[in-house]
Amino acid sequence: MITLVAVLLQVDALTQNPAAVGLVGLVQLVPLMAASLLGGSIIDRLDRRRLLLIAQIGQAGAAGLLFLSATLDHPPLILIYVGAGLVAGLSGFSPVASVLSGGLLCIVGVVTLAWRSPAFLRYRPGDRT
């Protein structure tokens, strides 16, 4: 869930375009549906431990991609969309692993976004405005 919120906030901060923010949902929905529908037969054919390991490594890489996009000044939207799609698609193979591997790095991404936001930069401790 943190991944979804972080990506939506980042796309909104970059574009201020509701269509671009809505496209995030589509980019996440398609791989998640494909992985959920095809995941059962893939899981039955392959070793589950190995598949879980591959899914977790993939999710960690996708979360790293999202973290990289959060640290860049002007990241390309395709980078964010690819990262969000990979996290969603791989979570179809391991729902618990998506929370563990993607959540922590995306928290760092949200903190990075907050740190760079103009509202945060104007904030002074003790101000009540």
N, C-alpha and C positions, 0 to 999 in steps of 0.2 A: 504494500500500500504506500509506503514511503516513496518507493520508486515512481509510482504513478503521480503522486503529488509533486515530487521534485521535477519531473519531466514537464508536467503541465505548467508549473510556475516558470520554469526556464523558457519554454516556448512562448508563453504569454509575455514574459519580460523582453524577449528578443523581438517579437513581431507585433504585439498588441493586435493580433488578428484572430478573431474567434474561429475562423475556418482552419487556420494552422493548428490551433489548440485542439479542435475537434478531430483533425486528421491523426493526432496522436492516438486517439481511441481506436480508429480504424487500423492504424499500423500495429497496434497491440492485439486487436481482436483477431485478425487473420492468422498470424502465427500461433496464437493460443488455441484457436479452433482446430487448426491443422494438427497441432501437436496432441491435442486432446482426443481427436478422432483417430489419428493414426498411431498415437502413443501406445495404446493397449497392445496392438499387434507387434509393434517394435519391441516393447518390453517383454513380451512372451518369447520372442525369438532370440534376444540377446541376454547376456548375463546382467542381472539387475544391479549388482554392485558396480560393475564397470559402467553401465549406462548412467547410474546416479553420479558416479565420479566424473564422467564426461559432462553431464548436465551441470554439475556444480562448477567445474572448471570453466565451462562456457558462460555460465551466469556471472562468475567472478570477472571474467574478461569483459562481458557486456557492461557490468557495473563499473569496471575500470574505464571503459569507453565513455560512459555517462559522466564519470568523475572528470575525465579529461575535458569533455565538452563544457562542464561547469567551471573549469579553471581557465578556459580560453576567454579572451575578451569578446570576440565575435565568432562563435563556433558556427560552422555550417549546419543548417537544419537537418540535412541528410544524416549527419553524424548522430544527432540526437534521435532521429527516427529509427535508424539502424540499431542503435543501442537499446531503445525501448522495445523494438520488435524482437530482438534476441532475448532480452530478459523475459518477455511475455511468452515467447515460443518455448524456451527451455523450461519455464515453470510448468508447462504442461506435462513434462516428464517427472518433475520432482517439486510438488507444491511446497513441501517443507523446506527444501533447499533454496527456493526463491527468497524466502524470508531471511534465511541465514546469510547467504552470500551477497545478495543484492541490496539488502536493507542497510547494512552498515556503511558501505561506500556511498550510498545515496544520501544518507544523513550528512555525511561530510560534504556532499554536493550542495545540499540545501543550506548548510552553514556557509559555504563558500558564496552562494548566491546572495544570502542575507548580508554577508560581509561587504559585498561589492555594491549593494543596492544604495541608491541615493538617500533613502530614508535612514538607513543605518549610518551612513557617513555624516548626516546632519545631526544625529542624536548625540546629545551630551548628557552624561549622568547628572541628575538633579533637575533637568529641564522638565517642566510640566506641560509643554505644548505639544 
